[in-house]
Amino acid sequence: MKQIVGTIAFALAACAPHPLKRQMVGLLEKFDRWDYNGDGYLSHTELNKLQS
């Protein structure tokens, strides 16, 4: 599921104007960094680690 969402987001970013494209790719990179277990969701535990 995560790969599908990432692929769709990347395809949309490719069609977007340059600054928006960079923002979307940056957001996907951050999401991947925050999704510690790689399940495609940000759990309460993962979000709490961001605030620590």
mmCIF entry with sequence, helices, sheets and N, C-alpha, C, O atoms, coordinates in Angstrom:
data_MODEL
# 
_entry.id   MODEL 
# 
_entity.id                         1 
_entity.type                       polymer 
_entity.pdbx_number_of_molecules   1 
# 
_entity_poly.entity_id                      1 
_entity_poly.type                           'polypeptide(L)' 
_entity_poly.nstd_linkage                   no 
_entity_poly.nstd_monomer                   no 
_entity_poly.pdbx_seq_one_letter_code       MKQIVGTIAFALAACAPHPLKRQMVGLLEKFDRWDYNGDGYLSHTELNKLQS 
_entity_poly.pdbx_seq_one_letter_code_can   MKQIVGTIAFALAACAPHPLKRQMVGLLEKFDRWDYNGDGYLSHTELNKLQS 
_entity_poly.pdbx_strand_id                 A 
# 
loop_
_entity_poly_seq.entity_id 
_entity_poly_seq.num 
_entity_poly_seq.mon_id 
_entity_poly_seq.hetero 
1 1  MET n 
1 2  LYS n 
1 3  GLN n 
1 4  ILE n 
1 5  VAL n 
1 6  GLY n 
1 7  THR n 
1 8  ILE n 
1 9  ALA n 
1 10 PHE n 
1 11 ALA n 
1 12 LEU n 
1 13 ALA n 
1 14 ALA n 
1 15 CYS n 
1 16 ALA n 
1 17 PRO n 
1 18 HIS n 
1 19 PRO n 
1 20 LEU n 
1 21 LYS n 
1 22 ARG n 
1 23 GLN n 
1 24 MET n 
1 25 VAL n 
1 26 GLY n 
1 27 LEU n 
1 28 LEU n 
1 29 GLU n 
1 30 LYS n 
1 31 PHE n 
1 32 ASP n 
1 33 ARG n 
1 34 TRP n 
1 35 ASP n 
1 36 TYR n 
1 37 ASN n 
1 38 GLY n 
1 39 ASP n 
1 40 GLY n 
1 41 TYR n 
1 42 LEU n 
1 43 SER n 
1 44 HIS n 
1 45 THR n 
1 46 GLU n 
1 47 LEU n 
1 48 ASN n 
1 49 LYS n 
1 50 LEU n 
1 51 GLN n 
1 52 SER n 
# 
_struct_asym.id          A 
_struct_asym.entity_id   1 
# 
loop_
_struct_conf.conf_type_id 
_struct_conf.id 
_struct_conf.pdbx_PDB_helix_id 
_struct_conf.beg_label_comp_id 
_struct_conf.beg_label_asym_id 
_struct_conf.beg_label_seq_id 
_struct_conf.pdbx_beg_PDB_ins_code 
_struct_conf.end_label_comp_id 
_struct_conf.end_label_asym_id 
_struct_conf.end_label_seq_id 
_struct_conf.pdbx_end_PDB_ins_code 
_struct_conf.beg_auth_comp_id 
_struct_conf.beg_auth_asym_id 
_struct_conf.beg_auth_seq_id 
_struct_conf.end_auth_comp_id 
_struct_conf.end_auth_asym_id 
_struct_conf.end_auth_seq_id 
_struct_conf.pdbx_PDB_helix_class 
_struct_conf.details 
_struct_conf.pdbx_PDB_helix_length 
HELX_P HELX_P1 AA1 LYS A 2  ? CYS A 15 ? LYS A 2  CYS A 15 1 ? 14 
HELX_P HELX_P2 AA2 HIS A 18 ? TRP A 34 ? HIS A 18 TRP A 34 1 ? 17 
HELX_P HELX_P3 AA3 HIS A 44 ? GLN A 51 ? HIS A 44 GLN A 51 1 ? 8  
# 
_struct_conf_type.id          HELX_P 
_struct_conf_type.criteria    ? 
_struct_conf_type.reference   ? 
# 
loop_
_atom_site.group_PDB 
_atom_site.id 
_atom_site.type_symbol 
_atom_site.label_atom_id 
_atom_site.label_alt_id 
_atom_site.label_comp_id 
_atom_site.label_asym_id 
_atom_site.label_entity_id 
_atom_site.label_seq_id 
_atom_site.pdbx_PDB_ins_code 
_atom_site.Cartn_x 
_atom_site.Cartn_y 
_atom_site.Cartn_z 
_atom_site.occupancy 
_atom_site.B_iso_or_equiv 
_atom_site.pdbx_formal_charge 
_atom_site.auth_seq_id 
_atom_site.auth_comp_id 
_atom_site.auth_asym_id 
_atom_site.auth_atom_id 
_atom_site.pdbx_PDB_model_num 
ATOM 1   N N  . MET A 1 1  ? 0.828  -1.191 0.000   1.00 0.00 ? 1  MET A N  1 
ATOM 2   C CA . MET A 1 1  ? 0.000  0.000  0.000   1.00 0.00 ? 1  MET A CA 1 
ATOM 3   C C  . MET A 1 1  ? 0.873  1.255  0.000   1.00 0.00 ? 1  MET A C  1 
ATOM 4   O O  . MET A 1 1  ? 0.599  2.205  -0.733  1.00 0.00 ? 1  MET A O  1 
ATOM 5   N N  . LYS A 1 2  ? 1.914  1.256  0.817   1.00 0.00 ? 2  LYS A N  1 
ATOM 6   C CA . LYS A 1 2  ? 2.784  2.422  0.907   1.00 0.00 ? 2  LYS A CA 1 
ATOM 7   C C  . LYS A 1 2  ? 3.436  2.717  -0.435  1.00 0.00 ? 2  LYS A C  1 
ATOM 8   O O  . LYS A 1 2  ? 3.589  3.877  -0.817  1.00 0.00 ? 2  LYS A O  1 
ATOM 9   N N  . GLN A 1 3  ? 3.820  1.665  -1.150  1.00 0.00 ? 3  GLN A N  1 
ATOM 10  C CA . GLN A 1 3  ? 4.453  1.856  -2.446  1.00 0.00 ? 3  GLN A CA 1 
ATOM 11  C C  . GLN A 1 3  ? 3.474  2.462  -3.441  1.00 0.00 ? 3  GLN A C  1 
ATOM 12  O O  . GLN A 1 3  ? 3.855  3.290  -4.269  1.00 0.00 ? 3  GLN A O  1 
ATOM 13  N N  . ILE A 1 4  ? 2.210  2.048  -3.359  1.00 0.00 ? 4  ILE A N  1 
ATOM 14  C CA . ILE A 1 4  ? 1.192  2.590  -4.263  1.00 0.00 ? 4  ILE A CA 1 
ATOM 15  C C  . ILE A 1 4  ? 0.974  4.067  -3.974  1.00 0.00 ? 4  ILE A C  1 
ATOM 16  O O  . ILE A 1 4  ? 0.928  4.881  -4.896  1.00 0.00 ? 4  ILE A O  1 
ATOM 17  N N  . VAL A 1 5  ? 0.839  4.418  -2.697  1.00 0.00 ? 5  VAL A N  1 
ATOM 18  C CA . VAL A 1 5  ? 0.645  5.818  -2.315  1.00 0.00 ? 5  VAL A CA 1 
ATOM 19  C C  . VAL A 1 5  ? 1.856  6.637  -2.721  1.00 0.00 ? 5  VAL A C  1 
ATOM 20  O O  . VAL A 1 5  ? 1.712  7.745  -3.237  1.00 0.00 ? 5  VAL A O  1 
ATOM 21  N N  . GLY A 1 6  ? 3.033  6.112  -2.496  1.00 0.00 ? 6  GLY A N  1 
ATOM 22  C CA . GLY A 1 6  ? 4.256  6.812  -2.883  1.00 0.00 ? 6  GLY A CA 1 
ATOM 23  C C  . GLY A 1 6  ? 4.348  7.011  -4.382  1.00 0.00 ? 6  GLY A C  1 
ATOM 24  O O  . GLY A 1 6  ? 4.764  8.071  -4.850  1.00 0.00 ? 6  GLY A O  1 
ATOM 25  N N  . THR A 1 7  ? 3.962  5.997  -5.133  1.00 0.00 ? 7  THR A N  1 
ATOM 26  C CA . THR A 1 7  ? 4.005  6.084  -6.595  1.00 0.00 ? 7  THR A CA 1 
ATOM 27  C C  . THR A 1 7  ? 3.018  7.123  -7.106  1.00 0.00 ? 7  THR A C  1 
ATOM 28  O O  . THR A 1 7  ? 3.339  7.910  -7.996  1.00 0.00 ? 7  THR A O  1 
ATOM 29  N N  . ILE A 1 8  ? 1.818  7.124  -6.540  1.00 0.00 ? 8  ILE A N  1 
ATOM 30  C CA . ILE A 1 8  ? 0.803  8.107  -6.944  1.00 0.00 ? 8  ILE A CA 1 
ATOM 31  C C  . ILE A 1 8  ? 1.269  9.515  -6.588  1.00 0.00 ? 8  ILE A C  1 
ATOM 32  O O  . ILE A 1 8  ? 1.161  10.431 -7.403  1.00 0.00 ? 8  ILE A O  1 
ATOM 33  N N  . ALA A 1 9  ? 1.785  9.687  -5.379  1.00 0.00 ? 9  ALA A N  1 
ATOM 34  C CA . ALA A 1 9  ? 2.260  11.002 -4.956  1.00 0.00 ? 9  ALA A CA 1 
ATOM 35  C C  . ALA A 1 9  ? 3.417  11.468 -5.837  1.00 0.00 ? 9  ALA A C  1 
ATOM 36  O O  . ALA A 1 9  ? 3.494  12.643 -6.195  1.00 0.00 ? 9  ALA A O  1 
ATOM 37  N N  . PHE A 1 10 ? 4.307  10.556 -6.180  1.00 0.00 ? 10 PHE A N  1 
ATOM 38  C CA . PHE A 1 10 ? 5.440  10.924 -7.027  1.00 0.00 ? 10 PHE A CA 1 
ATOM 39  C C  . PHE A 1 10 ? 4.963  11.298 -8.425  1.00 0.00 ? 10 PHE A C  1 
ATOM 40  O O  . PHE A 1 10 ? 5.488  12.235 -9.027  1.00 0.00 ? 10 PHE A O  1 
ATOM 41  N N  . ALA A 1 11 ? 3.974  10.576 -8.948  1.00 0.00 ? 11 ALA A N  1 
ATOM 42  C CA . ALA A 1 11 ? 3.427  10.893 -10.266 1.00 0.00 ? 11 ALA A CA 1 
ATOM 43  C C  . ALA A 1 11 ? 2.760  12.260 -10.256 1.00 0.00 ? 11 ALA A C  1 
ATOM 44  O O  . ALA A 1 11 ? 2.908  13.030 -11.205 1.00 0.00 ? 11 ALA A O  1 
ATOM 45  N N  . LEU A 1 12 ? 2.029  12.564 -9.197  1.00 0.00 ? 12 LEU A N  1 
ATOM 46  C CA . LEU A 1 12 ? 1.408  13.882 -9.075  1.00 0.00 ? 12 LEU A CA 1 
ATOM 47  C C  . LEU A 1 12 ? 2.466  14.969 -8.951  1.00 0.00 ? 12 LEU A C  1 
ATOM 48  O O  . LEU A 1 12 ? 2.327  16.052 -9.519  1.00 0.00 ? 12 LEU A O  1 
ATOM 49  N N  . ALA A 1 13 ? 3.522  14.672 -8.205  1.00 0.00 ? 13 ALA A N  1 
ATOM 50  C CA . ALA A 1 13 ? 4.596  15.648 -8.033  1.00 0.00 ? 13 ALA A CA 1 
ATOM 51  C C  . ALA A 1 13 ? 5.291  15.924 -9.355  1.00 0.00 ? 13 ALA A C  1 
ATOM 52  O O  . ALA A 1 13 ? 5.713  17.052 -9.611  1.00 0.00 ? 13 ALA A O  1 
ATOM 53  N N  . ALA A 1 14 ? 5.412  14.913 -10.191 1.00 0.00 ? 14 ALA A N  1 
ATOM 54  C CA . ALA A 1 14 ? 6.068  15.089 -11.482 1.00 0.00 ? 14 ALA A CA 1 
ATOM 55  C C  . ALA A 1 14 ? 5.297  16.050 -12.381 1.00 0.00 ? 14 ALA A C  1 
ATOM 56  O O  . ALA A 1 14 ? 5.883  16.720 -13.231 1.00 0.00 ? 14 ALA A O  1 
ATOM 57  N N  . CYS A 1 15 ? 3.991  16.112 -12.190 1.00 0.00 ? 15 CYS A N  1 
ATOM 58  C CA . CYS A 1 15 ? 3.138  16.993 -12.996 1.00 0.00 ? 15 CYS A CA 1 
ATOM 59  C C  . CYS A 1 15 ? 3.020  18.386 -12.387 1.00 0.00 ? 15 CYS A C  1 
ATOM 60  O O  . CYS A 1 15 ? 2.532  19.310 -13.038 1.00 0.00 ? 15 CYS A O  1 
ATOM 61  N N  . ALA A 1 16 ? 3.454  18.537 -11.169 1.00 0.00 ? 16 ALA A N  1 
ATOM 62  C CA . ALA A 1 16 ? 3.294  19.796 -10.443 1.00 0.00 ? 16 ALA A CA 1 
ATOM 63  C C  . ALA A 1 16 ? 4.386  20.788 -10.842 1.00 0.00 ? 16 ALA A C  1 
ATOM 64  O O  . ALA A 1 16 ? 5.433  20.399 -11.359 1.00 0.00 ? 16 ALA A O  1 
ATOM 65  N N  . PRO A 1 17 ? 4.127  22.078 -10.596 1.00 0.00 ? 17 PRO A N  1 
ATOM 66  C CA . PRO A 1 17 ? 5.180  23.074 -10.813 1.00 0.00 ? 17 PRO A CA 1 
ATOM 67  C C  . PRO A 1 17 ? 6.388  22.767 -9.927  1.00 0.00 ? 17 PRO A C  1 
ATOM 68  O O  . PRO A 1 17 ? 6.251  22.119 -8.889  1.00 0.00 ? 17 PRO A O  1 
ATOM 69  N N  . HIS A 1 18 ? 7.548  23.226 -10.331 1.00 0.00 ? 18 HIS A N  1 
ATOM 70  C CA . HIS A 1 18 ? 8.812  22.877 -9.675  1.00 0.00 ? 18 HIS A CA 1 
ATOM 71  C C  . HIS A 1 18 ? 8.815  23.045 -8.150  1.00 0.00 ? 18 HIS A C  1 
ATOM 72  O O  . HIS A 1 18 ? 9.182  22.087 -7.470  1.00 0.00 ? 18 HIS A O  1 
ATOM 73  N N  . PRO A 1 19 ? 8.433  24.192 -7.559  1.00 0.00 ? 19 PRO A N  1 
ATOM 74  C CA . PRO A 1 19 ? 8.491  24.314 -6.096  1.00 0.00 ? 19 PRO A CA 1 
ATOM 75  C C  . PRO A 1 19 ? 7.581  23.313 -5.387  1.00 0.00 ? 19 PRO A C  1 
ATOM 76  O O  . PRO A 1 19 ? 7.948  22.759 -4.350  1.00 0.00 ? 19 PRO A O  1 
ATOM 77  N N  . LEU A 1 20 ? 6.395  23.084 -5.948  1.00 0.00 ? 20 LEU A N  1 
ATOM 78  C CA . LEU A 1 20 ? 5.472  22.129 -5.341  1.00 0.00 ? 20 LEU A CA 1 
ATOM 79  C C  . LEU A 1 20 ? 6.028  20.716 -5.434  1.00 0.00 ? 20 LEU A C  1 
ATOM 80  O O  . LEU A 1 20 ? 5.866  19.921 -4.509  1.00 0.00 ? 20 LEU A O  1 
ATOM 81  N N  . LYS A 1 21 ? 6.672  20.405 -6.530  1.00 0.00 ? 21 LYS A N  1 
ATOM 82  C CA . LYS A 1 21 ? 7.286  19.095 -6.723  1.00 0.00 ? 21 LYS A CA 1 
ATOM 83  C C  . LYS A 1 21 ? 8.316  18.830 -5.633  1.00 0.00 ? 21 LYS A C  1 
ATOM 84  O O  . LYS A 1 21 ? 8.335  17.751 -5.041  1.00 0.00 ? 21 LYS A O  1 
ATOM 85  N N  . ARG A 1 22 ? 9.170  19.810 -5.369  1.00 0.00 ? 22 ARG A N  1 
ATOM 86  C CA . ARG A 1 22 ? 10.188 19.662 -4.326  1.00 0.00 ? 22 ARG A CA 1 
ATOM 87  C C  . ARG A 1 22 ? 9.555  19.464 -2.961  1.00 0.00 ? 22 ARG A C  1 
ATOM 88  O O  . ARG A 1 22 ? 10.032 18.651 -2.170  1.00 0.00 ? 22 ARG A O  1 
ATOM 89  N N  . GLN A 1 23 ? 8.479  20.202 -2.672  1.00 0.00 ? 23 GLN A N  1 
ATOM 90  C CA . GLN A 1 23 ? 7.803  20.071 -1.382  1.00 0.00 ? 23 GLN A CA 1 
ATOM 91  C C  . GLN A 1 23 ? 7.213  18.673 -1.211  1.00 0.00 ? 23 GLN A C  1 
ATOM 92  O O  . GLN A 1 23 ? 7.338  18.072 -0.144  1.00 0.00 ? 23 GLN A O  1 
ATOM 93  N N  . MET A 1 24 ? 6.573  18.157 -2.254  1.00 0.00 ? 24 MET A N  1 
ATOM 94  C CA . MET A 1 24 ? 5.950  16.837 -2.160  1.00 0.00 ? 24 MET A CA 1 
ATOM 95  C C  . MET A 1 24 ? 6.992  15.740 -1.985  1.00 0.00 ? 24 MET A C  1 
ATOM 96  O O  . MET A 1 24 ? 6.795  14.825 -1.186  1.00 0.00 ? 24 MET A O  1 
ATOM 97  N N  . VAL A 1 25 ? 8.090  15.820 -2.717  1.00 0.00 ? 25 VAL A N  1 
ATOM 98  C CA . VAL A 1 25 ? 9.151  14.826 -2.585  1.00 0.00 ? 25 VAL A CA 1 
ATOM 99  C C  . VAL A 1 25 ? 9.762  14.923 -1.190  1.00 0.00 ? 25 VAL A C  1 
ATOM 100 O O  . VAL A 1 25 ? 10.054 13.902 -0.567  1.00 0.00 ? 25 VAL A O  1 
ATOM 101 N N  . GLY A 1 26 ? 9.958  16.148 -0.699  1.00 0.00 ? 26 GLY A N  1 
ATOM 102 C CA . GLY A 1 26 ? 10.487 16.339 0.649   1.00 0.00 ? 26 GLY A CA 1 
ATOM 103 C C  . GLY A 1 26 ? 9.572  15.753 1.707   1.00 0.00 ? 26 GLY A C  1 
ATOM 104 O O  . GLY A 1 26 ? 10.042 15.155 2.675   1.00 0.00 ? 26 GLY A O  1 
ATOM 105 N N  . LEU A 1 27 ? 8.269  15.919 1.530   1.00 0.00 ? 27 LEU A N  1 
ATOM 106 C CA . LEU A 1 27 ? 7.305  15.375 2.483   1.00 0.00 ? 27 LEU A CA 1 
ATOM 107 C C  . LEU A 1 27 ? 7.348  13.845 2.480   1.00 0.00 ? 27 LEU A C  1 
ATOM 108 O O  . LEU A 1 27 ? 7.286  13.221 3.539   1.00 0.00 ? 27 LEU A O  1 
ATOM 109 N N  . LEU A 1 28 ? 7.454  13.246 1.301   1.00 0.00 ? 28 LEU A N  1 
ATOM 110 C CA . LEU A 1 28 ? 7.552  11.788 1.226   1.00 0.00 ? 28 LEU A CA 1 
ATOM 111 C C  . LEU A 1 28 ? 8.821  11.273 1.902   1.00 0.00 ? 28 LEU A C  1 
ATOM 112 O O  . LEU A 1 28 ? 8.802  10.232 2.558   1.00 0.00 ? 28 LEU A O  1 
ATOM 113 N N  . GLU A 1 29 ? 9.916  12.002 1.740   1.00 0.00 ? 29 GLU A N  1 
ATOM 114 C CA . GLU A 1 29 ? 11.164 11.600 2.391   1.00 0.00 ? 29 GLU A CA 1 
ATOM 115 C C  . GLU A 1 29 ? 11.034 11.673 3.907   1.00 0.00 ? 29 GLU A C  1 
ATOM 116 O O  . GLU A 1 29 ? 11.505 10.783 4.616   1.00 0.00 ? 29 GLU A O  1 
ATOM 117 N N  . LYS A 1 30 ? 10.395 12.730 4.408   1.00 0.00 ? 30 LYS A N  1 
ATOM 118 C CA . LYS A 1 30 ? 10.192 12.856 5.855   1.00 0.00 ? 30 LYS A CA 1 
ATOM 119 C C  . LYS A 1 30 ? 9.279  11.757 6.370   1.00 0.00 ? 30 LYS A C  1 
ATOM 120 O O  . LYS A 1 30 ? 9.536  11.175 7.423   1.00 0.00 ? 30 LYS A O  1 
ATOM 121 N N  . PHE A 1 31 ? 8.206  11.470 5.626   1.00 0.00 ? 31 PHE A N  1 
ATOM 122 C CA . PHE A 1 31 ? 7.293  10.414 6.044   1.00 0.00 ? 31 PHE A CA 1 
ATOM 123 C C  . PHE A 1 31 ? 8.042  9.089  6.168   1.00 0.00 ? 31 PHE A C  1 
ATOM 124 O O  . PHE A 1 31 ? 7.864  8.363  7.146   1.00 0.00 ? 31 PHE A O  1 
ATOM 125 N N  . ASP A 1 32 ? 8.871  8.776  5.190   1.00 0.00 ? 32 ASP A N  1 
ATOM 126 C CA . ASP A 1 32 ? 9.640  7.535  5.241   1.00 0.00 ? 32 ASP A CA 1 
ATOM 127 C C  . ASP A 1 32 ? 10.564 7.506  6.453   1.00 0.00 ? 32 ASP A C  1 
ATOM 128 O O  . ASP A 1 32 ? 10.753 6.457  7.068   1.00 0.00 ? 32 ASP A O  1 
ATOM 129 N N  . ARG A 1 33 ? 11.137 8.650  6.795   1.00 0.00 ? 33 ARG A N  1 
ATOM 130 C CA . ARG A 1 33 ? 12.018 8.735  7.963   1.00 0.00 ? 33 ARG A CA 1 
ATOM 131 C C  . ARG A 1 33 ? 11.239 8.521  9.253   1.00 0.00 ? 33 ARG A C  1 
ATOM 132 O O  . ARG A 1 33 ? 11.740 7.890  10.183  1.00 0.00 ? 33 ARG A O  1 
ATOM 133 N N  . TRP A 1 34 ? 10.006 9.046  9.318   1.00 0.00 ? 34 TRP A N  1 
ATOM 134 C CA . TRP A 1 34 ? 9.193  8.965  10.535  1.00 0.00 ? 34 TRP A CA 1 
ATOM 135 C C  . TRP A 1 34 ? 8.496  7.622  10.687  1.00 0.00 ? 34 TRP A C  1 
ATOM 136 O O  . TRP A 1 34 ? 8.180  7.222  11.807  1.00 0.00 ? 34 TRP A O  1 
ATOM 137 N N  . ASP A 1 35 ? 8.250  6.921  9.598   1.00 0.00 ? 35 ASP A N  1 
ATOM 138 C CA . ASP A 1 35 ? 7.560  5.631  9.623   1.00 0.00 ? 35 ASP A CA 1 
ATOM 139 C C  . ASP A 1 35 ? 8.576  4.542  9.961   1.00 0.00 ? 35 ASP A C  1 
ATOM 140 O O  . ASP A 1 35 ? 9.063  3.837  9.077   1.00 0.00 ? 35 ASP A O  1 
ATOM 141 N N  . TYR A 1 36 ? 8.891  4.415  11.252  1.00 0.00 ? 36 TYR A N  1 
ATOM 142 C CA . TYR A 1 36 ? 9.977  3.545  11.700  1.00 0.00 ? 36 TYR A CA 1 
ATOM 143 C C  . TYR A 1 36 ? 9.771  2.080  11.322  1.00 0.00 ? 36 TYR A C  1 
ATOM 144 O O  . TYR A 1 36 ? 10.732 1.402  10.956  1.00 0.00 ? 36 TYR A O  1 
ATOM 145 N N  . ASN A 1 37 ? 8.535  1.576  11.403  1.00 0.00 ? 37 ASN A N  1 
ATOM 146 C CA . ASN A 1 37 ? 8.318  0.160  11.111  1.00 0.00 ? 37 ASN A CA 1 
ATOM 147 C C  . ASN A 1 37 ? 7.983  -0.098 9.643   1.00 0.00 ? 37 ASN A C  1 
ATOM 148 O O  . ASN A 1 37 ? 7.842  -1.253 9.242   1.00 0.00 ? 37 ASN A O  1 
ATOM 149 N N  . GLY A 1 38 ? 7.854  0.954  8.836   1.00 0.00 ? 38 GLY A N  1 
ATOM 150 C CA . GLY A 1 38 ? 7.649  0.807  7.406   1.00 0.00 ? 38 GLY A CA 1 
ATOM 151 C C  . GLY A 1 38 ? 6.293  0.284  6.983   1.00 0.00 ? 38 GLY A C  1 
ATOM 152 O O  . GLY A 1 38 ? 6.158  -0.265 5.889   1.00 0.00 ? 38 GLY A O  1 
ATOM 153 N N  . ASP A 1 39 ? 5.267  0.446  7.845   1.00 0.00 ? 39 ASP A N  1 
ATOM 154 C CA . ASP A 1 39 ? 3.947  -0.079 7.504   1.00 0.00 ? 39 ASP A CA 1 
ATOM 155 C C  . ASP A 1 39 ? 3.093  0.874  6.668   1.00 0.00 ? 39 ASP A C  1 
ATOM 156 O O  . ASP A 1 39 ? 1.995  0.509  6.247   1.00 0.00 ? 39 ASP A O  1 
ATOM 157 N N  . GLY A 1 40 ? 3.584  2.085  6.424   1.00 0.00 ? 40 GLY A N  1 
ATOM 158 C CA . GLY A 1 40 ? 2.834  3.043  5.614   1.00 0.00 ? 40 GLY A CA 1 
ATOM 159 C C  . GLY A 1 40 ? 1.903  3.928  6.412   1.00 0.00 ? 40 GLY A C  1 
ATOM 160 O O  . GLY A 1 40 ? 1.164  4.730  5.843   1.00 0.00 ? 40 GLY A O  1 
ATOM 161 N N  . TYR A 1 41 ? 1.932  3.789  7.722   1.00 0.00 ? 41 TYR A N  1 
ATOM 162 C CA . TYR A 1 41 ? 1.099  4.604  8.610   1.00 0.00 ? 41 TYR A CA 1 
ATOM 163 C C  . TYR A 1 41 ? 1.978  5.203  9.694   1.00 0.00 ? 41 TYR A C  1 
ATOM 164 O O  . TYR A 1 41 ? 3.016  4.642  10.046  1.00 0.00 ? 41 TYR A O  1 
ATOM 165 N N  . LEU A 1 42 ? 1.558  6.346  10.222  1.00 0.00 ? 42 LEU A N  1 
ATOM 166 C CA . LEU A 1 42 ? 2.249  6.924  11.375  1.00 0.00 ? 42 LEU A CA 1 
ATOM 167 C C  . LEU A 1 42 ? 1.408  6.623  12.609  1.00 0.00 ? 42 LEU A C  1 
ATOM 168 O O  . LEU A 1 42 ? 0.310  7.156  12.771  1.00 0.00 ? 42 LEU A O  1 
ATOM 169 N N  . SER A 1 43 ? 1.933  5.767  13.474  1.00 0.00 ? 43 SER A N  1 
ATOM 170 C CA . SER A 1 43 ? 1.222  5.386  14.692  1.00 0.00 ? 43 SER A CA 1 
ATOM 171 C C  . SER A 1 43 ? 1.418  6.450  15.768  1.00 0.00 ? 43 SER A C  1 
ATOM 172 O O  . SER A 1 43 ? 2.225  7.367  15.614  1.00 0.00 ? 43 SER A O  1 
ATOM 173 N N  . HIS A 1 44 ? 0.671  6.312  16.853  1.00 0.00 ? 44 HIS A N  1 
ATOM 174 C CA . HIS A 1 44 ? 0.831  7.235  17.978  1.00 0.00 ? 44 HIS A CA 1 
ATOM 175 C C  . HIS A 1 44 ? 2.261  7.164  18.519  1.00 0.00 ? 44 HIS A C  1 
ATOM 176 O O  . HIS A 1 44 ? 2.851  8.185  18.872  1.00 0.00 ? 44 HIS A O  1 
ATOM 177 N N  . THR A 1 45 ? 2.798  5.973  18.579  1.00 0.00 ? 45 THR A N  1 
ATOM 178 C CA . THR A 1 45 ? 4.165  5.796  19.080  1.00 0.00 ? 45 THR A CA 1 
ATOM 179 C C  . THR A 1 45 ? 5.168  6.529  18.193  1.00 0.00 ? 45 THR A C  1 
ATOM 180 O O  . THR A 1 45 ? 6.068  7.203  18.692  1.00 0.00 ? 45 THR A O  1 
ATOM 181 N N  . GLU A 1 46 ? 5.009  6.396  16.886  1.00 0.00 ? 46 GLU A N  1 
ATOM 182 C CA . GLU A 1 46 ? 5.923  7.065  15.959  1.00 0.00 ? 46 GLU A CA 1 
ATOM 183 C C  . GLU A 1 46 ? 5.781  8.592  16.055  1.00 0.00 ? 46 GLU A C  1 
ATOM 184 O O  . GLU A 1 46 ? 6.776  9.315  16.008  1.00 0.00 ? 46 GLU A O  1 
ATOM 185 N N  . LEU A 1 47 ? 4.554  9.068  16.188  1.00 0.00 ? 47 LEU A N  1 
ATOM 186 C CA . LEU A 1 47 ? 4.341  10.512 16.322  1.00 0.00 ? 47 LEU A CA 1 
ATOM 187 C C  . LEU A 1 47 ? 4.906  11.037 17.638  1.00 0.00 ? 47 LEU A C  1 
ATOM 188 O O  . LEU A 1 47 ? 5.450  12.140 17.687  1.00 0.00 ? 47 LEU A O  1 
ATOM 189 N N  . ASN A 1 48 ? 4.777  10.250 18.702  1.00 0.00 ? 48 ASN A N  1 
ATOM 190 C CA . ASN A 1 48 ? 5.327  10.673 19.990  1.00 0.00 ? 48 ASN A CA 1 
ATOM 191 C C  . ASN A 1 48 ? 6.841  10.758 19.944  1.00 0.00 ? 48 ASN A C  1 
ATOM 192 O O  . ASN A 1 48 ? 7.429  11.599 20.624  1.00 0.00 ? 48 ASN A O  1 
ATOM 193 N N  . LYS A 1 49 ? 7.493  9.894  19.149  1.00 0.00 ? 49 LYS A N  1 
ATOM 194 C CA . LYS A 1 49 ? 8.949  9.954  19.010  1.00 0.00 ? 49 LYS A CA 1 
ATOM 195 C C  . LYS A 1 49 ? 9.375  11.251 18.344  1.00 0.00 ? 49 LYS A C  1 
ATOM 196 O O  . LYS A 1 49 ? 10.465 11.756 18.611  1.00 0.00 ? 49 LYS A O  1 
ATOM 197 N N  . LEU A 1 50 ? 8.521  11.801 17.472  1.00 0.00 ? 50 LEU A N  1 
ATOM 198 C CA . LEU A 1 50 ? 8.832  13.068 16.815  1.00 0.00 ? 50 LEU A CA 1 
ATOM 199 C C  . LEU A 1 50 ? 8.858  14.216 17.810  1.00 0.00 ? 50 LEU A C  1 
ATOM 200 O O  . LEU A 1 50 ? 9.641  15.155 17.661  1.00 0.00 ? 50 LEU A O  1 
ATOM 201 N N  . GLN A 1 51 ? 8.011  14.145 18.818  1.00 0.00 ? 51 GLN A N  1 
ATOM 202 C CA . GLN A 1 51 ? 7.909  15.237 19.795  1.00 0.00 ? 51 GLN A CA 1 
ATOM 203 C C  . GLN A 1 51 ? 8.991  15.151 20.851  1.00 0.00 ? 51 GLN A C  1 
ATOM 204 O O  . GLN A 1 51 ? 9.234  16.135 21.550  1.00 0.00 ? 51 GLN A O  1 
ATOM 205 N N  . SER A 1 52 ? 9.649  14.014 20.995  1.00 0.00 ? 52 SER A N  1 
ATOM 206 C CA . SER A 1 52 ? 10.689 13.842 22.021  1.00 0.00 ? 52 SER A CA 1 
ATOM 207 C C  . SER A 1 52 ? 11.973 14.507 21.630  1.00 0.00 ? 52 SER A C  1 
ATOM 208 O O  . SER A 1 52 ? 12.948 14.457 22.381  1.00 0.00 ? 52 SER A O  1 
# 
